[in-house]
Amino acid sequence: MISNQILQNTIDGLKGIARVEFSVMDVDGKVVACTMEMGNCSKAVVEFAGSPADSQEIQGYQYFKIYDEQQLEYVLVAAGSGEDVYVIGKMVAFQIQNLLVAYKERFDKDNFVKNLLLDNLLLVDIYSRSKKLHIQTDVPRVVMIVETGSGKDSNALELARSHFGANSRDFITAVDENNVIVVKDLADTNAQKEIDKSAKFLSAFLQKEGLKVRIAYGTVVQEIKEVSRSYKEAKMALDVGKIFFDDRDIIAYSELGIGRLIYQLPIPLCKMFIREIFGGKSPDEFDEETLTTIYKFFENSLNVSETSRQLFIHRNTLVYRLDKLQKTTNLDLRVFEDAITFKIALMVVKYMKYMESME
């Protein structure tokens, strides 16, 4: 529903234009928003609300009923009498009634999108409600999740909405306290480029507003019924990105690689794997020099010459370190199969440590 603050801002602006004082009251005679105190109008408002009249002049005030789908929602009181005040009052009541319709539609769409993301709708309901809310069902869309690290998530939600604009075909909502969700409507041409550009612009905008953000997004879906899948993919991308791509602010589900598979492994199986490969020792327990050598060797695609050059060490020194590592682990990183095993082990350990930190 429309907030009291929106009503207050509206009648403040209308008072500035019309030079007439207004008060918006509920059907019980309580003030919701006003530009000035109008005396004790509560009893008159309650009596007017119960009458069949849509407008009435009582003791120097004009009263107007404001409906929401045939249901009386508010009573507008305008200070003054005469034809001019009556016309102005009717226009203000009409404006507020249109606001109610607009905000109700926005609320209905927001509620629909939340249930769509969370898989709370039957297939028949998805298409029937989409038609009722005038939402296209067969356009390409992608779901982005924006995680803010400032604790100002409600502010982030409004900032994201302002960034995309009121006339945007995108949906911006939230299903929990930690994340803002963007269901982005895409053009048919070069969707990936459009997503990357949109994510970068949104990240830059929110960071400029003082929010530290991380953005993850799923794959493009062609039907509205598949939006929840893109949302689940974005959620996984957000989690996996924190583990294996912690240096990146924007991560796509399609970029997760083997990290996506490791993330779905049960912890007991991970522990068994590490124990079988390394015995009682964990690969992350090596000294810093050894770990630096390993990571640089992987970074250079197992190229001994390039790795030794970047580490500023002699080739024979690097070979000595790799031989020493082989004696410790029975894995020779110069052999592709052993290198793959070691690389996966490092990722598994990183995943295990992350999951332990979340407990």
Wavefront OBJ file of the C-alpha trace (Angstrom):
o trace
v 0.000 0.000 0.000
v 0.927 3.655 -0.379
v 2.907 5.041 2.554
v 1.862 7.977 4.706
v 5.050 9.762 3.655
v 4.075 9.552 -0.014
v 0.653 11.008 0.825
v 2.290 13.782 2.849
v 4.668 14.679 0.026
v 1.770 14.662 -2.441
v -0.497 17.039 -0.546
v 2.451 19.281 0.350
v 3.159 19.655 -3.357
v -0.501 20.174 -4.231
v -0.873 22.797 -1.515
v 2.080 24.661 -3.029
v 0.279 24.721 -6.380
v -3.331 25.309 -5.315
v -2.731 27.415 -2.155
v -5.319 25.305 -0.322
v -4.808 23.426 2.966
v -5.537 19.687 2.905
v -5.877 16.819 5.340
v -6.074 13.124 4.428
v -7.872 11.049 7.072
v -8.808 7.391 7.377
v -12.399 6.205 7.758
v -12.049 6.255 11.559
v -11.255 9.953 11.545
v -7.511 9.656 12.218
v -5.144 12.011 10.395
v -2.891 10.245 7.870
v -1.295 13.344 6.329
v -2.026 17.045 6.523
v -0.654 20.461 5.601
v -2.064 22.097 8.736
v -4.300 21.311 11.700
v -7.949 21.708 10.756
v -9.538 21.483 14.170
v -11.528 18.510 15.370
v -12.905 17.013 12.146
v -12.844 13.397 13.302
v -16.550 13.112 14.101
v -17.562 14.821 10.865
v -15.243 12.529 8.856
v -16.740 9.377 10.418
v -20.284 10.618 9.750
v -19.394 11.588 6.176
v -17.745 8.210 5.599
v -20.957 6.473 6.577
v -23.125 8.665 4.338
v -23.986 7.913 0.684
v -22.479 11.231 -0.505
v -19.146 11.290 -2.370
v -18.491 14.930 -1.486
v -19.952 17.365 1.016
v -19.378 20.834 2.496
v -19.490 20.942 6.293
v -18.777 24.068 8.364
v -16.388 25.685 5.914
v -14.600 22.470 4.858
v -14.998 20.375 1.714
v -15.068 16.591 2.234
v -14.274 14.080 -0.545
v -14.224 10.295 -0.535
v -11.215 8.401 -1.965
v -11.793 4.786 -2.998
v -9.517 1.833 -3.620
v -11.347 -0.700 -5.847
v -14.806 0.358 -4.635
v -13.615 0.270 -1.018
v -13.559 3.598 0.856
v -9.921 4.140 1.846
v -9.529 7.821 2.795
v -11.422 11.057 3.270
v -9.851 14.239 1.897
v -10.658 17.442 3.744
v -10.007 20.748 1.941
v -10.107 24.026 3.889
v -12.498 26.578 2.398
v -15.806 26.742 0.609
v -16.998 27.772 -2.812
v -16.709 26.426 -6.332
v -12.933 26.903 -6.665
v -12.089 24.902 -3.548
v -14.590 22.220 -4.576
v -12.959 21.796 -8.020
v -9.464 21.778 -6.514
v -10.555 19.238 -3.898
v -12.042 16.951 -6.557
v -8.792 17.114 -8.550
v -6.674 16.330 -5.466
v -8.935 13.412 -4.527
v -8.639 12.107 -8.092
v -4.853 12.430 -7.951
v -4.608 10.506 -4.673
v -6.942 7.813 -5.996
v -4.699 7.370 -9.049
v -1.700 7.108 -6.711
v -3.448 4.316 -4.827
v -4.030 2.431 -8.078
v -0.413 2.903 -9.209
v 1.072 1.808 -5.893
v -1.306 -1.113 -5.607
v -0.253 -2.305 -9.067
v 3.388 -1.904 -8.082
v 2.756 -3.846 -4.874
v 0.925 -6.601 -6.778
v 3.743 -6.889 -9.318
v 6.369 -6.915 -6.572
v 4.495 -9.628 -4.700
v 4.109 -11.651 -7.913
v 7.826 -11.424 -8.722
v 8.798 -12.505 -5.186
v 6.573 -15.582 -5.381
v 7.859 -16.295 -8.883
v 11.475 -16.241 -7.674
v 10.714 -18.495 -4.721
v 8.750 -21.058 -6.777
v 5.560 -20.371 -4.816
v 3.271 -20.288 -7.869
v 1.637 -23.001 -9.941
v 2.346 -22.854 -13.667
v -1.242 -21.881 -14.476
v -1.079 -19.071 -11.886
v 2.145 -17.708 -13.363
v 0.571 -17.122 -16.762
v -2.835 -15.965 -15.532
v -1.340 -13.420 -13.121
v 1.191 -12.274 -15.716
v -1.673 -11.504 -18.079
v -3.618 -9.672 -15.368
v -0.571 -7.570 -14.407
v 0.342 -6.904 -18.075
v 3.726 -8.641 -17.779
v 5.157 -10.209 -20.935
v 5.842 -13.916 -20.542
v 8.127 -14.676 -23.505
v 10.930 -12.107 -23.360
v 14.543 -12.976 -22.402
v 15.370 -12.161 -18.782
v 18.195 -12.709 -16.320
v 18.232 -12.493 -12.526
v 20.908 -10.472 -10.730
v 21.475 -10.597 -6.979
v 23.071 -7.546 -5.394
v 24.573 -8.190 -1.980
v 25.483 -5.097 0.017
v 27.974 -5.145 2.846
v 26.766 -2.007 4.598
v 23.614 -3.170 6.369
v 21.604 -0.502 4.504
v 19.675 -2.935 2.347
v 16.405 -0.980 2.287
v 18.379 2.017 1.057
v 20.078 -0.183 -1.557
v 16.668 -1.337 -2.792
v 15.444 2.218 -3.367
v 18.779 3.237 -4.902
v 18.606 0.303 -7.323
v 15.055 1.256 -8.262
v 16.088 4.839 -8.893
v 19.050 3.634 -10.984
v 16.856 1.623 -13.351
v 14.106 4.257 -13.383
v 10.343 4.148 -12.876
v 9.624 3.396 -16.541
v 11.999 0.438 -16.711
v 10.617 -2.986 -17.669
v 12.969 -4.516 -15.101
v 11.712 -5.667 -11.697
v 13.676 -4.699 -8.592
v 12.674 -6.380 -5.341
v 13.988 -8.203 -2.254
v 13.068 -11.542 -0.704
v 15.304 -11.215 2.372
v 17.209 -8.577 4.347
v 20.584 -9.164 2.723
v 20.073 -8.909 -1.021
v 18.447 -6.797 -3.698
v 17.176 -8.770 -6.687
v 16.953 -7.445 -10.230
v 14.930 -9.354 -12.829
v 16.324 -7.718 -15.946
v 14.446 -7.563 -19.213
v 16.912 -8.056 -22.084
v 17.013 -7.073 -25.713
v 17.287 -9.903 -28.231
v 20.737 -8.888 -29.477
v 23.981 -9.593 -27.584
v 22.397 -10.361 -24.212
v 25.707 -11.166 -22.500
v 27.196 -7.784 -23.358
v 24.031 -6.065 -22.093
v 24.142 -7.989 -18.785
v 27.830 -7.214 -18.186
v 27.296 -3.542 -18.941
v 24.231 -3.311 -16.708
v 25.977 -5.091 -13.803
v 29.035 -2.831 -14.038
v 26.932 0.343 -14.182
v 24.800 -0.771 -11.210
v 27.896 -1.704 -9.174
v 29.565 1.634 -9.917
v 26.373 3.547 -9.070
v 25.856 1.832 -5.703
v 29.536 2.108 -4.771
v 29.395 5.809 -5.565
v 26.510 6.012 -3.074
v 28.767 4.500 -0.408
v 27.598 0.876 -0.601
v 30.037 -2.010 -0.912
v 28.388 -4.480 -3.266
v 28.892 -7.877 -4.850
v 26.755 -8.818 -7.866
v 26.023 -12.323 -9.156
v 23.766 -13.335 -12.013
v 22.352 -16.515 -13.546
v 21.840 -17.556 -17.150
v 19.374 -15.963 -19.570
v 15.896 -17.546 -19.636
v 13.341 -17.135 -22.395
v 10.114 -17.839 -20.481
v 8.796 -16.212 -17.311
v 8.281 -19.651 -15.725
v 12.091 -20.149 -15.831
v 12.948 -16.976 -13.912
v 13.247 -18.928 -10.648
v 15.983 -21.073 -12.231
v 18.036 -17.999 -13.100
v 17.524 -16.804 -9.505
v 18.812 -20.099 -8.063
v 21.816 -19.919 -10.386
v 22.540 -16.355 -9.250
v 22.360 -17.474 -5.601
v 24.865 -20.234 -6.267
v 27.115 -17.833 -8.176
v 27.064 -15.456 -5.206
v 28.116 -18.201 -2.761
v 30.659 -19.894 -5.014
v 32.081 -16.506 -5.973
v 32.858 -15.754 -2.322
v 34.853 -18.986 -2.063
v 36.796 -19.168 -5.312
v 36.519 -15.645 -6.800
v 36.692 -13.455 -3.700
v 38.651 -10.779 -5.598
v 35.759 -10.144 -8.010
v 32.762 -7.876 -7.417
v 30.753 -9.306 -10.324
v 30.449 -13.022 -11.048
v 28.315 -15.010 -13.506
v 26.976 -18.521 -13.005
v 28.503 -19.515 -16.349
v 31.984 -18.573 -15.063
v 32.023 -20.805 -11.973
v 33.669 -23.759 -13.691
v 34.664 -26.672 -11.460
v 33.917 -24.549 -8.386
v 30.212 -25.136 -9.082
v 30.713 -28.898 -8.776
v 32.848 -28.693 -5.639
v 30.275 -26.451 -3.954
v 27.685 -29.231 -4.237
v 29.877 -31.898 -2.613
v 29.045 -33.041 0.934
v 31.711 -32.132 3.509
v 32.327 -35.771 4.648
v 33.146 -36.701 1.043
v 35.554 -33.738 0.800
v 37.363 -34.798 3.977
v 37.641 -38.363 2.662
v 39.140 -37.094 -0.602
v 41.771 -34.954 1.159
v 42.660 -37.797 3.513
v 43.083 -40.272 0.651
v 45.280 -37.938 -1.386
v 47.433 -36.369 1.332
v 47.070 -38.671 4.337
v 46.878 -36.618 7.490
v 48.277 -33.435 5.916
v 46.256 -30.671 4.282
v 47.658 -29.044 1.109
v 47.134 -25.564 2.553
v 49.536 -26.335 5.430
v 52.616 -25.939 3.231
v 54.877 -22.966 3.882
v 54.249 -19.707 2.059
v 57.131 -20.199 -0.365
v 55.824 -23.595 -1.472
v 52.251 -22.339 -1.852
v 53.429 -19.317 -3.868
v 55.384 -21.644 -6.138
v 52.367 -23.923 -6.610
v 49.930 -21.129 -7.432
v 52.359 -19.441 -9.825
v 53.040 -22.780 -11.539
v 49.301 -23.282 -12.082
v 48.888 -19.685 -13.201
v 51.475 -20.273 -15.949
v 49.889 -23.525 -17.158
v 52.664 -25.747 -15.721
v 55.353 -23.899 -17.674
v 58.634 -24.277 -15.739
v 60.586 -21.584 -17.604
v 57.903 -18.884 -17.332
v 57.197 -19.696 -13.682
v 60.872 -19.471 -12.684
v 61.160 -16.178 -14.573
v 58.183 -14.641 -12.777
v 59.396 -15.908 -9.390
v 62.888 -14.505 -10.108
v 64.507 -17.872 -9.345
v 66.718 -20.209 -11.346
v 65.007 -22.960 -13.274
v 66.887 -25.583 -11.239
v 65.585 -24.011 -8.019
v 62.024 -24.399 -9.225
v 62.699 -28.002 -10.257
v 64.154 -28.652 -6.788
v 60.998 -27.250 -5.136
v 58.749 -29.381 -7.346
v 60.836 -32.486 -6.592
v 60.608 -31.757 -2.870
v 56.820 -31.370 -3.148
v 56.608 -34.679 -5.040
v 58.447 -36.488 -2.222
v 56.016 -35.019 0.325
v 52.763 -35.672 -1.540
v 53.605 -38.297 -4.183
v 52.212 -35.823 -6.729
v 54.359 -34.418 -9.515
v 52.867 -31.097 -10.618
v 54.694 -31.387 -13.949
v 52.386 -34.301 -14.747
v 48.996 -33.048 -15.878
v 46.931 -35.637 -13.990
v 48.778 -34.974 -10.714
v 48.464 -31.209 -11.250
v 44.699 -31.530 -11.723
v 44.417 -33.599 -8.539
v 46.404 -31.040 -6.566
v 44.444 -28.093 -7.997
v 41.110 -29.703 -7.095
v 42.421 -30.510 -3.617
v 43.318 -26.872 -3.004
v 39.829 -25.815 -4.085
v 38.180 -28.480 -1.908
v 40.125 -27.291 1.139
v 39.112 -23.702 0.418
v 35.476 -24.800 0.173
v 35.688 -26.748 3.443
v 37.183 -23.791 5.287
v 34.453 -21.499 3.978
v 31.714 -23.874 5.085
v 33.314 -24.186 8.537
v 33.371 -20.392 8.871
v 29.628 -20.286 8.109
v 28.721 -22.630 10.961
l 1 2 3 4 5 6 7 8 9 10 11 12 13 14 15 16 17 18 19 20 21 22 23 24 25 26 27 28 29 30 31 32 33 34 35 36 37 38 39 40 41 42 43 44 45 46 47 48 49 50 51 52 53 54 55 56 57 58 59 60 61 62 63 64 65 66 67 68 69 70 71 72 73 74 75 76 77 78 79 80 81 82 83 84 85 86 87 88 89 90 91 92 93 94 95 96 97 98 99 100 101 102 103 104 105 106 107 108 109 110 111 112 113 114 115 116 117 118 119 120 121 122 123 124 125 126 127 128 129 130 131 132 133 134 135 136 137 138 139 140 141 142 143 144 145 146 147 148 149 150 151 152 153 154 155 156 157 158 159 160 161 162 163 164 165 166 167 168 169 170 171 172 173 174 175 176 177 178 179 180 181 182 183 184 185 186 187 188 189 190 191 192 193 194 195 196 197 198 199 200 201 202 203 204 205 206 207 208 209 210 211 212 213 214 215 216 217 218 219 220 221 222 223 224 225 226 227 228 229 230 231 232 233 234 235 236 237 238 239 240 241 242 243 244 245 246 247 248 249 250 251 252 253 254 255 256 257 258 259 260 261 262 263 264 265 266 267 268 269 270 271 272 273 274 275 276 277 278 279 280 281 282 283 284 285 286 287 288 289 290 291 292 293 294 295 296 297 298 299 300 301 302 303 304 305 306 307 308 309 310 311 312 313 314 315 316 317 318 319 320 321 322 323 324 325 326 327 328 329 330 331 332 333 334 335 336 337 338 339 340 341 342 343 344 345 346 347 348 349 350 351 352 353 354 355 356 357 358 359
